[in-house]
Amino acid sequence: MAWTWPTAAFFGVIALLLITFTILALKFPETPRTGILRIETTRGDRLFITLLGSAFINLAWLGLVGTNQPYALIVCAIYAAAVFRWV
């Protein structure tokens, strides 16, 4: 794998998200909540669901649209907001 700036930025953002969520978990412990999936989730669970879903959204975007990949980021942001609100 080539370490380009976009690749480094991707892994840097993931690392910052993990650090941020660790700090949030230490400062503001939370109890799991049940959303529309009817499973108990914490912030970390919702982050994992968001990252996994965003990967599939981007793959589907590449397969169906092919270009204008930055617009997939908008779809992912909407998806992330929905996951953290309702899941």
N, C-alpha and C positions, 0 to 999 in steps of 0.2 A: 504494500500500500504506500502510495506517495504521500508524504507529509506536506501538503500544500496549505496555504493560509485558511481556506475554507474548512479543510479537515481539522486543522488545529483549533479553529474557532468552534467547530462542532463539539469536539471533546472538551474544550475549555468551558463551554456553556453547560455541558452535562456535569462537569466537575463542580462548577459554581452552584448549579441547582442542588446537587447532593450536599454540598457544604451548607447552603442556605437552609435546606430542609432539616439537616441535622441540628443546626443552631435553633431553628424554630421548635423542634421536638424537645430540645433541652430546656429552652426558656418557657415555652407554652405547651406543656403536655396536653394531649387531647385524648378523649375517649373515642373509640371507634363509633361511626355512625352508619346507619342503614339507609341506602338511597334506593333508586329505582331498580337497581339490579338485585335488591333484596339480600345483599351480602354486607357484612360489616367491613368498612374501609377506613383507613387512616389517610393522612396527607400523603405519606409515602406510597401507599397503594394507589391512590388517585394519580400521583405523578407517574408511576409505572404504567398504568392504564393509558394515560395521556401520551407518554412516549411511544408505547407500542402502537396505539391507534394512529399517531402522527406518522410513524414509519409506513404503515399501510396506506394512509392517505397519500403520502408522497410517492409511493410505488404505483398506486393506481393512477395518480396524476401523470406520472411519467409514461405509463402504458397507454392511457387514453388521450391525453392532451399533448404530451411530449415537450411542448415549449412553455414559456412563461411560468417557470417553476416558482418564482417568488410569489405568485398568486396562491399557490398551495399553502404557503405560510399563513395567509389570511384564513384559509379554511381550517388549518391546524389550530390557529389561535381561537377561533370560534369553538372548535371541538374541545380544546383545553378548558375554556370557560364553562362549557356545558358539563364536562366531566367533574370539574371542581365544584360546580353548583349543585348538580343533581345526583351524582353517583356516590 
